[in-house]
């Protein structure tokens, strides 16, 4: 199997995750900034691999499988780090609940897309603007939280918490939107199989 450039970028994004985890826990000045920069680098590769795959027409089945997996891992691992390091109290509960909603939604929608692809109706649950807005909000919130998780003043951290809650609301909204689009198929309505919908398309 030949691995193309977009897929190499996706693999690089996966490899950045343990780097971010290690840096997050290392006791040196600026560890939070370094962890946030590693996360930003991973987010940039997320955009770049999809752009190159579309622009250079370098799609592959392996890349189409790996890209969403890398995205979900990046979000989930970062959320777990932040929840574990949170100071507790009602804000800790809010953070844990929001993280659970986001991770649960990502797993559910991924399973929904896989099932819809198997019946030839993947286009009904393709990424929409609301989903992209949710992802952008998550990225901004997580960068702020990584930067501020061990700061003495939590002003920006609270902003990050608020942004993450907004991302959680968008997560539920977009998940319900995907479910509404897939509901006829889930209900058992006949679906016309389309070979064009079975072609692999790498991230974005």
N, C-alpha and C positions, 0 to 999 in steps of 0.2 A: 504494500500500500504506500503510495507516494503522498507525503504531507505537504500541502501548499502553504503559502505565506500567511493567509488569514488563520489557518488552523494552528500554525506555529505560534501566532500571537495569542490565540485562545489558550493553548497549552502554557504559554508564558504567564497568562493571567492566573491559571490554576496554581502554578508554582509560586506566584507572589503571595498566596494566602498563608502558607506556613511562615514565610518571611514576616508578614504583617503580625502574625500571632506572637512570634518570638520578640520582635521589636516592641510590641505592645507591653510585654511584661519585663523587658530589660530595665534595670534601675539606672538609667543615665539621663542627664538633663537633655530635654528635647525629644524624648522617646515618643511622646504623644504627637509631636509635629512630624516625626519620621514615619510613624504608623499611618498618619493621615496622608502623607505624600505617597506612600506605597499604595494605599487605597485609591488615591487619585490616579496613579499610574495604571492600576488595574482597570479603572473606569475608562481611561483613555483608550486602552487596548480593546475594551468592549465596543466602543464606537468604531475604532479603526479597523478591526477585523471584519465587521459587517460592511463598512464602506468599501474596503478593498475587494471583498468577495463579490459585491454588486458591480463595482466599477470595472474590475478586471475579469469578471465572470469566472471566478475561482471558487465555485461551490463544490461541495463533496458531501457524501452521506455521513462520514465521520465528523466533519465540521458542523453539519446541521445538528448532529446529536450532541456534540461536545459544547457548543456555544451556549445554549440555554442552561446546561448543567453548570458551566463555569459561572454564569450570571447568578444562578440561585445559590451556589456555594459562597460566592463573594458576599452576598447580602446576608445569608444565614450565619456564616462564621463571624462577621462583624457584629451582628446583633447579639450573638451569644457572648462575645467578648464584653460588650457594653452592659448587657444585663448582669453578667457575673460580677462586673466591677462597680455596679451602681451602689450608691450609698444607702439604699433601703428606704423604708417609709412608704407613704402612699405614692410618691413619685416612682419608687422602685417597682411597686405593683403595676402602675400605669405603664412603665417601660416594658415589664415582662408581658403584660397582656397585649400591648401593641406589637411587640416582637412575635408573639405567638400567632396573632392574626396575620401578620405579614408572611411569616414562614408557612403557616397553614394554607393561606391563599395560594402561594407560589406552588406548593406541592399539588394542591387540588387542580389548579388551572393547567399545570404541566400534564397531569394525568388525563384531564379532559381533552387537551390538544392531541395527546397520543391516541386516545380512543377515537376522536373525530378523524384523525389521519387514517386510522385503520379502516374506517367505513367510507373513506374517500370524501370527507366533508371538512377538511382542514381549513379551507378558506373562510368558513363561517366563524371561526375563532382566531382569525389572524390578529396580529398586534394592531390595536387602534390607538388613536391620539390619547385617549384617557389612560391607557396602559403606559404609554411613553411619558405622560405627565407624572404618573405615579412613580415610575422609575427615577425620573429626574428629581422629584421631591425626596425620595429615599436617599439618593446619592448625596444631595446637599445636606440633608439632616445628619447622615452618618459621618460625613467629613467634619461637620461642626462638633459632633459628639466625640469623635476621636481626638480632635484638637483640644477639647476642654474637659475631658473626663477626669483629669487629675489636677485641674487648676484650682487655685485658692478662691478665686471669684467665679461664680457659676452663672454669670449673666448670659454669656453666649451659650452655655450648656443648656439653660432653660429654653433659649430660642431653638436650639437643636431638638430638644424634647417636643416642643410645640410643633415643629416642622415634621417630626416623625409621627406625631398623632395625626396631623393632616394627611401624611402619606398613608397611614393606616386606614383613614376614612376613604381615601381614593382607592386603596387596595380593595376594600369591601365593595365599593361602587363599581370598579372595573370588573371585579370577579363576578358580580351579579349580572353585569352587562354581557360577559362571555357566556354565563349560564343561560341567560335569556336567549342568546343567539343559538345556543346548542340545544335548547329545550325540545324543539320538535323532534330532533334526532334521538334524544334521550327518552322521549315519550314513545318512540317506536314508529314514527312516521317514516315511510319509505325514502331512501336516499339514493340518488343516482350517482354511481361511482364515476369519477373523473380521473383519468390517468395523469393529467396535468397537475393535479393537486398532490400527487405522490412524489414529485420531484423534490430533492432536498434543496432547501434554501437556507444559507447560513446567516445567523444573527443580524443584529442591527440595533 
